[in-house]
Amino acid sequence: MSYFKNVCLLKAPQKVDIPYGLILSDITEVCYLAGMVKNDVDSITIPVNTYASNPLHDFERYLRTHPADMIGISSMTGAYSNALEYARIAKKYNLYVVLGGYHPTALPGEVLKSPYVDAVIRGEGEFTFKELVNEGSSEGVLGLSFKDNGNVIQNPDRGVIENLDVLPQPLREIRPKRFGNKGTDYLFDTVFTSRGCRIKCSFCSNDMVNKNWRYRSPENVIEELKMIHTTKKRKILKIWDANVLTDVDRMEKIVDLMSENNLTNFKIWTESRTTDIIRAEHIMQKLHDIGLRHVSLGIESPNLETLKRIRKGTNPKTCEKAIEILNDYKIKVQGYFIIGHLNETVEDIKRYPEYAKTVGLKQAVFMVMTPYPGTPIYEEYKRANSINSYRWDMYNNFGTVIEPNNIDLKTLKKMLAYCNGKFYGIDASNRQRTISGTVLEAIYRLINVAVIEK
C-alpha cells in the first residue's frame, strides 16, 4: 500500500507568453511519471492543461472537489514562479508538494527555502518519484532532497536510467482536455526515443539532468507509436530527443519498423545536431517517406571561435552542409541562433541574420544567451559579472538577463529585434504585422512580449 494515495501531476507553464503553447502543451514528460505509479495509487491525475487561459484558477477549482494528498510539479527555470504558485495553492489544501525538473535539480536548496515546497526530485525522476509515492520522504530515497523538522536533507544522487526500455509507456490517457481533445487524442504529441547527449555544450542543461546518451530500442519506440497513431487524422509528432540521430543505424531500424507497421500518418518534427544530419544523409529519403517534415538545427553562431568557446563541436561548414541536405530532401529546416556571447561585439551580432539567409534558411529563431543555473555557462557569466538579473521569469531564451562584453541590456534587446527583423525583412520594432504566417507571428510575440518585462 502506497504512502500517498491520490496524486496530481502538473507541468508549470513559463511565466512569459509562449507562442508555441499549442504545440508544447502535450505534457508527455509528466505522463511518464504517471505511468510509474498507476498501479500503486488510488488515483493519478493531470488536473489542468499547462497552457490553459487560467490554469492556476482551474487548479484551485479542481482541488475544491477532488481531494488529493500529493502533487508533483515539473518546472523549468522560466516556469519556476508559476510552479511556486501551484505549490502555494496546493498547500491551502494540505497537499505534499514535490518539485522536479531542470530548475529544482540545479538549485534544490533554494527551492526548498519556499514554505510551499516539501521535497525536490533531482535528475531523472521516475524511480525517485515511485519510491517517494510508496515510502514517503526518507533518507533511503536516492535523488531526493526534502525537509525534516526544519532541516534540509540532501540524499545521495541517483544514477541515470541506463536501460530506458524498463520504463512503462507514458500514461497519456489521463491528459486533460485541450482544444477539444483529451487523452491520446491530442493533435500534437511527443515521443522521446533517447535521453542525454554525448556533446557537452556549455550552455545546455541537458547534461545536468540526463548525463550520457542512452536510447530506447526500436521495438520499444514502435510500441509507443502504435498507441498514438491513427488513420483518422494526421498528427504532428514531435520526436523531441536532443539527439535522435546519434545512432543512425538505430534510427533507420525505427523508420523501417514504422513503414512495416504502417505508422506513417504523422507529420514529424524533430531537432538535430548538424553533424548528425550529415551522417544520416543516406537515410534522409526514408525519413521523408515516413513523415519527417521539419528539422530544427542548433547552429548557435556563424563565428567559429564562438562555437569552440561554447563546446558546440561543430563549425560553419557542417551547418551549411546540413542545411543543404535538408533542403535537397524538401524537409523544412529552422535554424536556432544565440546572441550575447562574451567574445562577440555588436558588429559580430549584426552578421547573424545575413549568415542565416546566406546559408539557405527560410526559418530562423534568434535567441539571447540565457545562463541557466547548473550549466557551465552560468558559472562563466557569473565570474565575468555579466549576469544582470536573477528574475527567473526572464530565463526563457528571449528575456535579456545578461550584459556581455559591455553590451548593455537595452542594446542587447535591440539586437535581438534587429536579428529577427533583418532576417524576415521587417521592422522588428513595429508591432504592425506586415507579413502573415505562423513563424512570423511567433517572432512578433517573442520580440514584443517575451523580452519585455511584465
C-alpha positions as a Python dict, from the first residue, in 0.01 Angstrom:
ca = {
    (1, 'M'): (0, 0, 0),
    (2, 'S'): (146, 335, -103),
    (3, 'Y'): (224, 621, 136),
    (4, 'F'): (49, 872, -94),
    (5, 'K'): (-277, 753, -247),
    (6, 'N'): (-425, 1037, -454),
    (7, 'V'): (-163, 1210, -665),
    (8, 'C'): (-175, 1509, -901),
    (9, 'L'): (88, 1592, -1162),
    (10, 'L'): (146, 1926, -1337),
    (11, 'K'): (393, 2087, -1572),
    (12, 'A'): (428, 2453, -1478),
    (13, 'P'): (391, 2696, -1772),
    (14, 'Q'): (655, 2959, -1832),
    (15, 'K'): (562, 3297, -1690),
    (16, 'V'): (602, 3488, -2014),
    (17, 'D'): (376, 3448, -2313),
    (18, 'I'): (465, 3136, -2510),
    (19, 'P'): (379, 3148, -2882),
    (20, 'Y'): (403, 2772, -2929),
    (21, 'G'): (177, 2678, -2636),
    (22, 'L'): (-45, 2485, -2875),
    (23, 'I'): (248, 2262, -2964),
    (24, 'L'): (434, 2248, -2634),
    (25, 'S'): (144, 2155, -2410),
    (26, 'D'): (113, 1780, -2461),
    (27, 'I'): (288, 1722, -2121),
    (28, 'T'): (429, 1380, -2213),
    (29, 'E'): (706, 1421, -1955),
    (30, 'V'): (471, 1401, -1657),
    (31, 'C'): (281, 1116, -1825),
    (32, 'Y'): (598, 908, -1777),
    (33, 'L'): (577, 974, -1403),
    (34, 'A'): (211, 877, -1402),
    (35, 'G'): (294, 550, -1574),
    (36, 'M'): (542, 466, -1299),
    (37, 'V'): (284, 477, -1018),
    (38, 'K'): (-50, 398, -1185),
    (39, 'N'): (-66, 58, -1013),
    (40, 'D'): (49, 192, -675),
    (41, 'V'): (-207, 464, -604),
    (42, 'D'): (-583, 500, -584),
    (43, 'S'): (-586, 789, -832),
    (44, 'I'): (-338, 973, -1054),
    (45, 'T'): (-449, 1286, -1242),
    (46, 'I'): (-322, 1575, -1451),
    (47, 'P'): (-592, 1820, -1345),
    (48, 'V'): (-525, 2115, -1577),
    (49, 'N'): (-384, 2192, -1920),
    (50, 'T'): (-46, 2362, -1884),
    (51, 'Y'): (-131, 2642, -2127),
    (52, 'A'): (-498, 2691, -2044),
    (53, 'S'): (-609, 3053, -2025),
    (54, 'N'): (-613, 3048, -1643),
    (55, 'P'): (-451, 2725, -1521),
    (56, 'L'): (-398, 2841, -1162),
    (57, 'H'): (-767, 2918, -1121),
    (58, 'D'): (-856, 2586, -1284),
    (59, 'F'): (-623, 2401, -1047),
    (60, 'E'): (-774, 2551, -733),
    (61, 'R'): (-1124, 2484, -858),
    (62, 'Y'): (-1024, 2122, -916),
    (63, 'L'): (-887, 2079, -563),
    (64, 'R'): (-1209, 2206, -410),
    (65, 'T'): (-1392, 1898, -537),
    (66, 'H'): (-1114, 1640, -585),
    (67, 'P'): (-921, 1568, -264),
    (68, 'A'): (-556, 1477, -315),
    (69, 'D'): (-264, 1421, -80),
    (70, 'M'): (34, 1486, -309),
    (71, 'I'): (128, 1694, -611),
    (72, 'G'): (435, 1663, -833),
    (73, 'I'): (524, 1976, -1031),
    (74, 'S'): (775, 1977, -1318),
    (75, 'S'): (946, 2312, -1367),
    (76, 'M'): (1196, 2473, -1597),
    (77, 'T'): (1366, 2794, -1484),
    (78, 'G'): (1128, 3028, -1667),
    (79, 'A'): (832, 2846, -1513),
    (80, 'Y'): (959, 2847, -1154),
    (81, 'S'): (744, 3132, -1024),
    (82, 'N'): (434, 2963, -1165),
    (83, 'A'): (545, 2636, -1007),
    (84, 'L'): (553, 2812, -671),
    (85, 'E'): (204, 2948, -734),
    (86, 'Y'): (79, 2594, -793),
    (87, 'A'): (260, 2490, -474),
    (88, 'R'): (100, 2774, -276),
    (89, 'I'): (-247, 2669, -387),
    (90, 'A'): (-173, 2304, -313),
    (91, 'K'): (-67, 2390, 42),
    (92, 'K'): (-404, 2558, 103),
    (93, 'Y'): (-550, 2209, 60),
    (94, 'N'): (-276, 2035, 263),
    (95, 'L'): (-107, 1853, -24),
    (96, 'Y'): (251, 1728, 0),
    (97, 'V'): (440, 1926, -267),
    (98, 'V'): (738, 1792, -461),
    (99, 'L'): (913, 1979, -744),
    (100, 'G'): (1129, 1829, -1017),
    (101, 'G'): (1281, 1926, -1350),
    (102, 'Y'): (1576, 2135, -1458),
    (103, 'H'): (1545, 2427, -1217),
    (104, 'P'): (1485, 2227, -897),
    (105, 'T'): (1768, 1992, -995),
    (106, 'A'): (2006, 2286, -1032),
    (107, 'L'): (1901, 2470, -714),
    (108, 'P'): (1737, 2225, -472),
    (109, 'G'): (1843, 2421, -163),
    (110, 'E'): (1694, 2745, -293),
    (111, 'V'): (1370, 2572, -395),
    (112, 'L'): (1332, 2416, -50),
    (113, 'K'): (1351, 2760, 111),
    (114, 'S'): (995, 2807, -9),
    (115, 'P'): (739, 2731, 264),
    (116, 'Y'): (523, 2573, -5),
    (117, 'V'): (769, 2302, -114),
    (118, 'D'): (829, 1982, 84),
    (119, 'A'): (1073, 1797, -142),
    (120, 'V'): (1276, 1816, -463),
    (121, 'I'): (1348, 1531, -702),
    (122, 'R'): (1688, 1581, -865),
    (123, 'G'): (1777, 1446, -1207),
    (124, 'E'): (1577, 1180, -1388),
    (125, 'G'): (1274, 1139, -1169),
    (126, 'E'): (1083, 822, -1249),
    (127, 'F'): (1226, 584, -989),
    (128, 'T'): (1276, 852, -725),
    (129, 'F'): (914, 956, -770),
    (130, 'K'): (790, 598, -744),
    (131, 'E'): (982, 540, -421),
    (132, 'L'): (862, 870, -277),
    (133, 'V'): (499, 787, -355),
    (134, 'N'): (530, 443, -197),
    (135, 'E'): (756, 516, 100),
    (136, 'G'): (726, 888, 175),
    (137, 'S'): (1030, 1112, 210),
    (138, 'S'): (1318, 935, 375),
    (139, 'E'): (1695, 920, 368),
    (140, 'G'): (1672, 597, 174),
    (141, 'V'): (1531, 757, -141),
    (142, 'L'): (1819, 839, -376),
    (143, 'G'): (1795, 1164, -571),
    (144, 'L'): (1562, 1324, -315),
    (145, 'S'): (1608, 1648, -121),
    (146, 'F'): (1350, 1713, 149),
    (147, 'K'): (1270, 1891, 472),
    (148, 'D'): (1286, 1717, 808),
    (149, 'N'): (1196, 1919, 1119),
    (150, 'G'): (1317, 2239, 957),
    (151, 'N'): (1638, 2086, 822),
    (152, 'V'): (1710, 2020, 455),
    (153, 'I'): (1825, 1665, 387),
    (154, 'Q'): (2012, 1608, 62),
    (155, 'N'): (2013, 1237, -17),
    (156, 'P'): (2287, 1099, -246),
    (157, 'D'): (2234, 1132, -620),
    (158, 'R'): (2056, 862, -815),
    (159, 'G'): (2226, 743, -1131),
    (160, 'V'): (2060, 779, -1467),
    (161, 'I'): (1837, 504, -1603),
    (162, 'E'): (2072, 305, -1825),
    (163, 'N'): (1806, 82, -1983),
    (164, 'L'): (1522, 311, -2089),
    (165, 'D'): (1313, 14, -2202),
    (166, 'V'): (1235, -65, -1837),
    (167, 'L'): (1019, 247, -1816),
    (168, 'P'): (646, 197, -1869),
    (169, 'Q'): (485, 378, -2159),
    (170, 'P'): (355, 728, -2076),
    (171, 'L'): (4, 734, -1930),
    (172, 'R'): (-137, 969, -2192),
    (173, 'E'): (-497, 873, -2127),
    (174, 'I'): (-511, 1097, -1817),
    (175, 'R'): (-420, 1414, -2006),
    (176, 'P'): (-679, 1690, -1960),
    (177, 'K'): (-890, 1837, -2238),
    (178, 'R'): (-700, 2066, -2471),
    (179, 'F'): (-861, 2235, -2771),
    (180, 'G'): (-1146, 1984, -2763),
    (181, 'N'): (-926, 1674, -2740),
    (182, 'K'): (-805, 1478, -2440),
    (183, 'G'): (-606, 1169, -2351),
    (184, 'T'): (-449, 1002, -2652),
    (185, 'D'): (-647, 1215, -2899),
    (186, 'Y'): (-421, 1522, -2891),
    (187, 'L'): (-346, 1653, -3240),
    (188, 'F'): (13, 1721, -3132),
    (189, 'D'): (214, 1459, -2948),
    (190, 'T'): (568, 1397, -2831),
    (191, 'V'): (791, 1092, -2820),
    (192, 'F'): (1136, 1075, -2661),
    (193, 'T'): (1338, 789, -2811),
    (194, 'S'): (1657, 866, -2618),
    (195, 'R'): (1799, 1077, -2337),
    (196, 'G'): (2121, 1260, -2270),
    (197, 'C'): (2395, 1378, -2503),
    (198, 'R'): (2749, 1285, -2599),
    (199, 'I'): (2838, 1651, -2657),
    (200, 'K'): (2870, 1879, -2356),
    (201, 'C'): (2771, 2224, -2485),
    (202, 'S'): (2845, 2471, -2207),
    (203, 'F'): (2506, 2647, -2227),
    (204, 'C'): (2285, 2337, -2220),
    (205, 'S'): (2101, 2196, -1916),
    (206, 'N'): (2065, 1851, -2069),
    (207, 'D'): (2388, 1717, -1921),
    (208, 'M'): (2287, 1828, -1570),
    (209, 'V'): (1977, 1606, -1568),
    (210, 'N'): (2022, 1339, -1836),
    (211, 'K'): (2402, 1297, -1848),
    (212, 'N'): (2531, 1047, -2105),
    (213, 'W'): (2338, 945, -2414),
    (214, 'R'): (2110, 640, -2378),
    (215, 'Y'): (1842, 508, -2606),
    (216, 'R'): (1525, 305, -2626),
    (217, 'S'): (1519, 1, -2850),
    (218, 'P'): (1342, 43, -3185),
    (219, 'E'): (1080, -213, -3078),
    (220, 'N'): (1003, -16, -2762),
    (221, 'V'): (959, 304, -2961),
    (222, 'I'): (725, 132, -3207),
    (223, 'E'): (513, 4, -2917),
    (224, 'E'): (456, 364, -2811),
    (225, 'L'): (388, 492, -3162),
    (226, 'K'): (115, 230, -3205),
    (227, 'M'): (-60, 381, -2902),
    (228, 'I'): (-87, 728, -3056),
    (229, 'H'): (-105, 662, -3431),
    (230, 'T'): (-440, 699, -3602),
    (231, 'T'): (-552, 682, -3964),
    (232, 'K'): (-837, 926, -3899),
    (233, 'K'): (-620, 1235, -3869),
    (234, 'R'): (-260, 1321, -3935),
    (235, 'K'): (-95, 1416, -3608),
    (236, 'I'): (207, 1636, -3567),
    (237, 'L'): (456, 1409, -3391),
    (238, 'K'): (748, 1572, -3215),
    (239, 'I'): (1038, 1333, -3178),
    (240, 'W'): (1188, 1563, -2920),
    (241, 'D'): (1515, 1393, -2828),
    (242, 'A'): (1815, 1619, -2808),
    (243, 'N'): (1999, 1376, -3035),
    (244, 'V'): (1762, 1145, -3218),
    (245, 'L'): (2018, 1071, -3493),
    (246, 'T'): (2316, 995, -3269),
    (247, 'D'): (2289, 626, -3370),
    (248, 'V'): (2191, 635, -3736),
    (249, 'D'): (2154, 255, -3761),
    (250, 'R'): (1907, 256, -3472),
    (251, 'M'): (1706, 537, -3631),
    (252, 'E'): (1698, 351, -3962),
    (253, 'K'): (1557, 45, -3781),
    (254, 'I'): (1286, 264, -3623),
    (255, 'V'): (1200, 407, -3966),
    (256, 'D'): (1185, 60, -4123),
    (257, 'L'): (957, -68, -3845),
    (258, 'M'): (731, 236, -3885),
    (259, 'S'): (693, 153, -4254),
    (260, 'E'): (633, -218, -4188),
    (261, 'N'): (365, -135, -3930),
    (262, 'N'): (202, 139, -4142),
    (263, 'L'): (278, 403, -3880),
    (264, 'T'): (317, 673, -4141),
    (265, 'N'): (23, 907, -4081),
    (266, 'F'): (241, 1152, -3892),
    (267, 'K'): (386, 1490, -3975),
    (268, 'I'): (713, 1464, -3786),
    (269, 'W'): (911, 1747, -3631),
    (270, 'T'): (1246, 1695, -3465),
    (271, 'E'): (1567, 1866, -3360),
    (272, 'S'): (1916, 1757, -3457),
    (273, 'R'): (2282, 1835, -3450),
    (274, 'T'): (2415, 1942, -3787),
    (275, 'T'): (2684, 1674, -3778),
    (276, 'D'): (2418, 1405, -3729),
    (277, 'I'): (2225, 1523, -4035),
    (278, 'I'): (2538, 1478, -4243),
    (279, 'R'): (2599, 1127, -4106),
    (280, 'A'): (2233, 1035, -4170),
    (281, 'E'): (2216, 1164, -4527),
    (282, 'H'): (2180, 810, -4666),
    (283, 'I'): (1851, 755, -4476),
    (284, 'M'): (1706, 1100, -4538),
    (285, 'Q'): (1471, 977, -4811),
    (286, 'K'): (1339, 709, -4576),
    (287, 'L'): (1286, 970, -4307),
    (288, 'H'): (1094, 1188, -4551),
    (289, 'D'): (881, 892, -4661),
    (290, 'I'): (761, 816, -4306),
    (291, 'G'): (668, 1180, -4249),
    (292, 'L'): (970, 1388, -4146),
    (293, 'R'): (879, 1742, -4247),
    (294, 'H'): (1055, 1982, -4011),
    (295, 'V'): (1400, 1982, -3850),
    (296, 'S'): (1538, 2246, -3615),
    (297, 'L'): (1916, 2280, -3607),
    (298, 'G'): (2118, 2431, -3326),
    (299, 'I'): (2352, 2649, -3532),
    (300, 'E'): (2408, 2900, -3247),
    (301, 'S'): (2666, 3125, -3419),
    (302, 'P'): (2838, 3184, -3754),
    (303, 'N'): (3158, 3252, -3558),
    (304, 'L'): (3397, 2954, -3532),
    (305, 'E'): (3565, 3098, -3222),
    (306, 'T'): (3227, 3119, -3050),
    (307, 'L'): (3138, 2760, -3143),
    (308, 'K'): (3464, 2642, -2989),
    (309, 'R'): (3409, 2853, -2679),
    (310, 'I'): (3066, 2701, -2609),
    (311, 'R'): (3196, 2350, -2689),
    (312, 'K'): (2944, 2301, -2967),
    (313, 'G'): (3153, 2050, -3161),
    (314, 'T'): (3050, 2193, -3499),
    (315, 'N'): (3172, 2454, -3744),
    (316, 'P'): (3003, 2677, -4003),
    (317, 'K'): (3079, 2432, -4284),
    (318, 'T'): (2891, 2146, -4113),
    (319, 'C'): (2596, 2379, -4058),
    (320, 'E'): (2590, 2476, -4423),
    (321, 'K'): (2613, 2113, -4538),
    (322, 'A'): (2329, 2001, -4308),
    (323, 'I'): (2100, 2277, -4436),
    (324, 'E'): (2183, 2182, -4795),
    (325, 'I'): (2093, 1817, -4730),
    (326, 'L'): (1759, 1900, -4569),
    (327, 'N'): (1670, 2143, -4847),
    (328, 'D'): (1755, 1877, -5107),
    (329, 'Y'): (1505, 1637, -4949),
    (330, 'K'): (1232, 1904, -4920),
    (331, 'I'): (1244, 1893, -4540),
    (332, 'K'): (1181, 2231, -4381),
    (333, 'V'): (1475, 2345, -4175),
    (334, 'Q'): (1480, 2603, -3899),
    (335, 'G'): (1799, 2740, -3751),
    (336, 'Y'): (1845, 2837, -3387),
    (337, 'F'): (2092, 3117, -3313),
    (338, 'I'): (2211, 3260, -2981),
    (339, 'I'): (2339, 3617, -2945),
    (340, 'G'): (2512, 3761, -2641),
    (341, 'H'): (2836, 3562, -2626),
    (342, 'L'): (3113, 3708, -2412),
    (343, 'N'): (3357, 3718, -2703),
    (344, 'E'): (3126, 3890, -2953),
    (345, 'T'): (3054, 4255, -3027),
    (346, 'V'): (2752, 4433, -3171),
    (347, 'E'): (2915, 4415, -3513),
    (348, 'D'): (2952, 4037, -3474),
    (349, 'I'): (2583, 4008, -3386),
    (350, 'K'): (2483, 4202, -3698),
    (351, 'R'): (2633, 3921, -3907),
    (352, 'Y'): (2385, 3664, -3775),
    (353, 'P'): (2078, 3736, -3992),
    (354, 'E'): (2283, 3781, -4307),
    (355, 'Y'): (2459, 3450, -4242),
    (356, 'A'): (2125, 3276, -4183),
    (357, 'K'): (1996, 3397, -4520),
    (358, 'T'): (2321, 3318, -4699),
    (359, 'V'): (2318, 2950, -4593),
    (360, 'G'): (1967, 2894, -4730),
    (361, 'L'): (1748, 2912, -4420),
    (362, 'K'): (1383, 3011, -4467),
    (363, 'Q'): (1311, 2997, -4094),
    (364, 'A'): (1537, 3116, -3814),
    (365, 'V'): (1489, 3193, -3447),
    (366, 'F'): (1735, 3431, -3283),
    (367, 'M'): (1759, 3396, -2907),
    (368, 'V'): (1970, 3561, -2641),
    (369, 'M'): (2217, 3368, -2429),
    (370, 'T'): (2046, 3252, -2111),
    (371, 'P'): (2284, 3127, -1840),
    (372, 'Y'): (2065, 2858, -1687),
    (373, 'P'): (2159, 2753, -1332),
    (374, 'G'): (2360, 2433, -1325),
    (375, 'T'): (2532, 2490, -1660),
    (376, 'P'): (2900, 2578, -1715),
    (377, 'I'): (2794, 2898, -1893),
    (378, 'Y'): (2611, 3009, -1577),
    (379, 'E'): (2936, 2995, -1381),
    (380, 'E'): (3130, 3160, -1664),
    (381, 'Y'): (2892, 3457, -1683),
    (382, 'K'): (2887, 3488, -1304),
    (383, 'R'): (3267, 3509, -1297),
    (384, 'A'): (3254, 3774, -1569),
    (385, 'N'): (2993, 3974, -1371),
    (386, 'S'): (2775, 3959, -1682),
    (387, 'I'): (2451, 3833, -1526),
    (388, 'N'): (2227, 4134, -1480),
    (389, 'S'): (1915, 3968, -1341),
    (390, 'Y'): (1813, 3663, -1141),
    (391, 'R'): (1447, 3715, -1214),
    (392, 'W'): (1378, 3358, -1319),
    (393, 'D'): (1069, 3453, -1523),
    (394, 'M'): (1300, 3606, -1779),
    (395, 'Y'): (1511, 3291, -1819),
    (396, 'N'): (1331, 3178, -2132),
    (397, 'N'): (1586, 3225, -2417),
    (398, 'F'): (1434, 3559, -2516),
    (399, 'G'): (1445, 3763, -2196),
    (400, 'T'): (1768, 3960, -2166),
    (401, 'V'): (1932, 3883, -1831),
    (402, 'I'): (2296, 3937, -1931),
    (403, 'E'): (2526, 4224, -2027),
    (404, 'P'): (2809, 4059, -2220),
    (405, 'N'): (3124, 4232, -2336),
    (406, 'N'): (2999, 4577, -2232),
    (407, 'I'): (2675, 4539, -2431),
    (408, 'D'): (2400, 4678, -2209),
    (409, 'L'): (2051, 4532, -2173),
    (410, 'K'): (1885, 4794, -2392),
    (411, 'T'): (2130, 4737, -2676),
    (412, 'L'): (2101, 4359, -2647),
    (413, 'K'): (1721, 4380, -2671),
    (414, 'K'): (1756, 4598, -2978),
    (415, 'M'): (1996, 4349, -3134),
    (416, 'L'): (1753, 4062, -3070),
    (417, 'A'): (1483, 4258, -3252),
    (418, 'Y'): (1733, 4359, -3522),
    (419, 'C'): (1830, 3999, -3599),
    (420, 'N'): (1473, 3874, -3626),
    (421, 'G'): (1360, 4180, -3821),
    (422, 'K'): (1655, 4178, -4058),
    (423, 'F'): (1612, 3810, -4138),
    (424, 'Y'): (1239, 3837, -4211),
    (425, 'G'): (1271, 4171, -4390),
    (426, 'I'): (1060, 4370, -4147),
    (427, 'D'): (1100, 4649, -3899),
    (428, 'A'): (1101, 4442, -3580),
    (429, 'S'): (1030, 4749, -3371),
    (430, 'N'): (695, 4792, -3549),
    (431, 'R'): (413, 4593, -3395),
    (432, 'Q'): (206, 4608, -3713),
    (433, 'R'): (204, 4270, -3883),
    (434, 'T'): (313, 4322, -4242),
    (435, 'I'): (369, 3958, -4337),
    (436, 'S'): (141, 3671, -4240),
    (437, 'G'): (245, 3326, -4125),
    (438, 'T'): (278, 3120, -3811),
    (439, 'V'): (652, 3163, -3773),
    (440, 'L'): (640, 3540, -3815),
    (441, 'E'): (352, 3567, -3571),
    (442, 'A'): (564, 3377, -3321),
    (443, 'I'): (860, 3606, -3383),
    (444, 'Y'): (649, 3917, -3319),
    (445, 'R'): (513, 3774, -2999),
    (446, 'L'): (860, 3674, -2885),
    (447, 'I'): (1007, 4016, -2957),
    (448, 'N'): (718, 4227, -2835),
    (449, 'V'): (605, 4020, -2537),
    (450, 'A'): (863, 3776, -2411),
    (451, 'V'): (1155, 4016, -2392),
    (452, 'I'): (954, 4293, -2230),
    (453, 'E'): (943, 4261, -1854),
    (454, 'K'): (585, 4245, -1735),
}
